[in-house]
Amino acid sequence: MAHPAELNWQRLPLTGADNVRDLGGYPVGLRQTKWHAFLRAGKLENVTDEDCEFLHRYGVRMVIDLRSETEVESAPDRVCTENDIAYIHTELGSEDLADPAKITMLEKKCKDGTFNAEDFYLPMLENTQALRTVFRTIAQAPEDACILIHCNAGKDRTGIVSMLLLMLVGVSREDCVADYVRSYPDLFASSEMQAEWASLSSEVQQAFMDMGTHMGSFVYDWIAGKGGARKYLEDACGIPAADLDRIAARLI
């Protein structure tokens, strides 16, 4: 009988981490994206020893951390306890909405009507230096390595990188957006997130719900407006076509 970590999981059954999902199983013509190639996740500070063993048996050999330096220092990853798991940190964005100060600022903007979720996303989408680091790192990783990409919630920064990966291999707009949106029910299923949610004002809660309903479409359409994932990654981020071919081959 196969070990559970050898199976294909849409959402991995971990006890110490939320929103850990495989990018496998999305249709691309008559093919589908590969399982055990890419995982997307939230923070990994609370993973258990059993979680770490599961991820290792699942094939994880590289972790790409998109959080800020402050986030990394306050909540370091626990997954990289195995000698053969590489850890790469590159800051895609520093607007951590788990930070109480950020929530206070968000609440103020929501109340005075100045909050714009698109303004929150654009600095991350336009961070071509960080995206170049991420995708060149992926291109150079061992072919059989499962790569885990994460931030704090596994929703925004991780969502952008995941969207680029799925778009690169031709996953449909509907499935790309659905992959983004799925972070919301996954996150709200955790007791920690439910407690955080209850502490937010109604204005901030509404802002988060609005992001959940339309930001996936915004990200997809923004990338499409740049000519698509391949053109954006190649022209704006400076990633060689050969690297993009290697990345695509990992996922399809």
Disulfide bonds with the S-S distance in Angstrom:
none
